[in-house]
Amino acid sequence: MLPPVLLADVADNPGGGGRGNTTTLLRALVEARVKGAILGVFTDQALAAEAHRLGVGSSFRALFNRDETARFSEQFEADATVVKLHSGKGVGRRGQLAGCSFDLGPTAVLEIEGIRVVVITHRHQCHEPMFFEMCGIDIGTARSVVLKSRGHFRAAFDEFFTSAQILHVDAPGLTSPALNRFDFKHLPRPAIPLDDLDDWNISVRMKGAHAAAGH
């Protein structure tokens, strides 16, 4: 059996300005009929509130991003079951949040065709195992773990995944490292790394140079 993998959704990293709610990877997991996967944390206040109203054990048609209009915040709809509810308050145990309190707001774990999704209210980068563990999820038993984070997660999830088991996924999002994904409107050109600068000649102007020379 192949070892489990961690998929870093680097293009939707709230730690870098992402909204924490892109649905590309969730949709891909569902369409591929992946089992034993966990995804977190997905920011959707309305969906978390609905799960809390319905209660544990309720099955319903979950609509992700029903109130969103921002670019990349695409809607996704699927049958879901509420398997866990939590206040969202906890204390980190590893990495950057070790010993620090956090508050994700009302939190719900939804199961969608064998995939567990941790839905939160307050946007936060997923770089702490307790975001899953406080909801009763055993990370060590997951076959695939999807995190909305760029790099800070490594210091906390190293007990579960080696570097060889971590994959950065090139999916759409505000924090995508693939800058050619964006249609820049007011960026002075040429600019690295978007343009080929083989024929560019450097021109340096030092501020205050004339004054320092006595001119």
C-alpha positions as CSV (number, residue, x, y, z in Angstrom):
1,M,0.0,0.0,0.0
2,L,1.2,3.5,-0.9
3,P,1.9,5.8,2.0
4,P,-0.6,8.6,2.8
5,V,-0.1,12.0,1.3
6,L,-0.6,15.6,2.3
7,L,-1.8,17.9,-0.4
8,A,-1.0,21.6,0.3
9,D,-3.6,23.9,-1.3
10,V,-1.0,26.7,-1.5
11,A,-3.1,28.9,-3.7
12,D,-5.8,29.2,-1.0
13,N,-3.7,30.0,2.0
14,P,-5.4,32.4,4.4
15,G,-1.9,33.1,5.9
16,G,-1.1,34.9,2.7
17,G,-4.4,36.5,1.9
18,G,-6.4,33.6,0.5
19,R,-10.1,33.3,1.5
20,G,-9.8,29.7,2.6
21,N,-12.8,28.6,0.6
22,T,-11.8,27.5,-2.9
23,T,-13.6,24.3,-3.8
24,T,-11.4,22.9,-6.6
25,L,-9.7,20.2,-4.5
26,L,-12.9,19.2,-2.7
27,R,-14.7,18.8,-6.0
28,A,-11.8,16.8,-7.4
29,L,-11.8,14.4,-4.4
30,V,-15.5,13.9,-4.6
31,E,-15.5,13.3,-8.4
32,A,-12.5,10.9,-8.0
33,R,-14.5,9.0,-5.3
34,V,-11.5,9.3,-2.9
35,K,-12.1,7.6,0.5
36,G,-10.4,8.2,3.8
37,A,-9.5,11.9,3.0
38,I,-9.8,14.9,5.3
39,L,-9.8,18.5,4.2
40,G,-9.4,21.6,6.4
41,V,-10.1,24.1,7.2
42,F,-12.8,25.5,4.9
43,T,-14.1,28.9,5.8
44,D,-17.9,29.2,5.3
45,Q,-19.8,30.9,8.1
46,A,-23.2,30.2,6.6
47,L,-22.5,26.5,6.1
48,A,-21.1,26.1,9.6
49,A,-24.1,27.9,11.1
50,E,-26.5,25.6,9.1
51,A,-24.8,22.5,10.4
52,H,-25.1,23.7,14.0
53,R,-28.8,24.4,13.5
54,L,-29.4,20.9,12.0
55,G,-27.3,19.1,14.6
56,V,-25.1,16.0,14.6
57,G,-26.4,13.1,12.5
58,S,-28.4,15.3,10.2
59,S,-28.1,14.8,6.4
60,F,-28.7,17.7,4.1
61,R,-27.7,19.2,0.8
62,A,-24.6,21.3,1.6
63,L,-24.0,24.4,-0.6
64,F,-20.5,25.7,-0.2
65,N,-20.0,29.5,-0.8
66,R,-23.6,30.3,-1.0
67,D,-22.9,33.9,0.2
68,E,-19.7,34.4,-1.7
69,T,-19.2,36.5,-4.8
70,A,-15.4,36.9,-4.8
71,R,-13.2,35.5,-7.5
72,F,-12.2,31.8,-7.0
73,S,-15.0,31.4,-4.4
74,E,-16.9,29.0,-6.6
75,Q,-19.9,27.2,-5.3
76,F,-20.0,23.4,-4.8
77,E,-23.0,21.4,-3.8
78,A,-23.1,17.9,-2.4
79,D,-25.0,15.6,0.0
80,A,-23.5,15.8,3.4
81,T,-23.9,14.5,7.0
82,V,-23.0,16.4,10.1
83,V,-20.7,14.2,12.1
84,K,-19.3,16.6,14.7
85,L,-19.9,20.1,16.0
86,H,-17.4,22.2,18.0
87,S,-17.1,25.7,19.4
88,G,-13.9,26.2,17.4
89,K,-11.9,27.1,20.5
90,G,-8.7,25.3,21.4
91,V,-5.0,25.3,22.2
92,G,-2.4,24.4,19.7
93,R,0.1,21.6,20.5
94,R,2.7,21.8,17.7
95,G,4.6,24.2,15.5
96,Q,3.7,27.8,15.3
97,L,0.6,27.6,17.5
98,A,2.0,25.3,20.2
99,G,0.6,26.5,23.5
100,C,-1.4,29.3,21.9
101,S,-5.2,29.6,22.1
102,F,-7.2,29.9,18.9
103,D,-10.8,30.5,18.0
104,L,-12.1,29.3,14.6
105,G,-15.7,30.1,15.5
106,P,-18.5,27.6,15.3
107,T,-17.0,24.6,13.6
108,A,-18.6,21.6,11.9
109,V,-17.3,18.3,10.4
110,L,-19.2,17.3,7.3
111,E,-18.9,13.9,5.7
112,I,-19.3,13.9,1.9
113,E,-19.0,10.5,0.3
114,G,-16.3,9.3,2.7
115,I,-14.5,12.6,2.8
116,R,-14.5,14.6,6.1
117,V,-14.4,18.4,5.7
118,V,-13.8,20.7,8.6
119,V,-15.9,23.9,8.1
120,I,-15.1,26.9,10.2
121,T,-16.5,30.4,10.8
122,H,-13.4,32.6,11.3
123,R,-10.8,32.4,8.5
124,H,-7.6,30.8,9.5
125,Q,-4.6,29.0,7.9
126,C,-4.6,25.3,8.6
127,H,-1.3,24.8,10.3
128,E,-2.2,23.1,13.5
129,P,-3.2,19.4,14.0
130,M,-5.7,20.4,16.7
131,F,-7.9,21.9,14.1
132,F,-8.7,18.3,13.2
133,E,-8.0,16.5,16.5
134,M,-10.4,18.7,18.6
135,C,-13.1,17.4,16.2
136,G,-12.3,13.8,16.9
137,I,-10.4,13.3,13.7
138,D,-7.3,11.0,13.8
139,I,-4.9,12.4,11.2
140,G,-2.8,9.3,11.4
141,T,-5.5,7.2,9.9
142,A,-6.2,9.4,6.9
143,R,-5.1,8.3,3.5
144,S,-5.1,11.9,2.1
145,V,-5.0,15.2,4.0
146,V,-5.7,18.5,2.3
147,L,-4.5,21.6,4.0
148,K,-5.2,25.2,3.1
149,S,-1.7,26.4,3.9
150,R,1.6,27.2,2.2
151,G,4.4,26.3,4.5
152,H,3.8,26.9,8.2
153,F,2.0,23.5,8.5
154,R,5.3,21.7,8.0
155,A,6.5,22.4,11.6
156,A,3.3,20.9,13.0
157,F,2.4,18.0,10.7
158,D,5.9,16.6,10.5
159,E,4.9,13.8,12.9
160,F,2.5,12.5,10.2
161,F,4.2,13.3,6.9
162,T,7.8,13.4,5.6
163,S,8.8,15.9,3.0
164,A,8.5,13.2,0.3
165,Q,4.8,12.7,1.3
166,I,3.9,16.4,0.9
167,L,2.7,17.7,-2.5
168,H,2.0,21.4,-3.3
169,V,-1.0,21.4,-5.6
170,D,-1.3,24.0,-8.4
171,A,-5.0,24.9,-8.0
172,P,-6.7,28.3,-8.6
173,G,-6.6,30.8,-5.8
174,L,-5.5,34.3,-4.6
175,T,-2.2,33.0,-3.3
176,S,-1.2,30.9,-6.2
177,P,2.6,30.9,-6.7
178,A,2.1,30.6,-10.4
179,L,1.9,34.3,-11.2
180,N,1.0,33.8,-14.8
181,R,-2.4,32.7,-13.6
182,F,-3.3,36.4,-12.9
183,D,-4.2,39.1,-15.4
184,F,-2.2,42.1,-14.0
185,K,-3.7,45.5,-14.9
186,H,-1.3,48.0,-13.4
187,L,2.0,46.1,-13.1
188,P,5.0,47.9,-14.7
189,R,6.6,45.7,-17.4
190,P,8.9,43.9,-17.9
191,A,8.7,42.2,-14.5
192,I,10.4,39.0,-13.2
193,P,9.3,36.2,-13.4
194,L,6.6,37.1,-15.9
195,D,8.8,38.3,-18.7
196,D,11.9,37.2,-20.6
197,L,14.6,39.7,-19.6
198,D,17.4,38.3,-21.7
199,D,17.8,41.7,-23.5
200,W,17.2,43.9,-20.5
201,N,20.0,46.3,-19.6
202,I,20.4,47.4,-16.0
203,S,20.1,51.1,-15.2
204,V,20.8,52.2,-11.6
205,R,20.0,55.6,-10.1
206,M,21.1,56.1,-6.6
207,K,19.1,58.5,-4.5
208,G,21.2,61.2,-3.0
209,A,24.3,60.4,-5.1
210,H,24.7,63.9,-6.4
211,A,24.4,65.4,-2.9
212,A,27.0,63.0,-1.6
213,A,29.4,64.1,-4.4
214,G,29.0,67.7,-3.5
215,H,26.8,68.6,-6.5
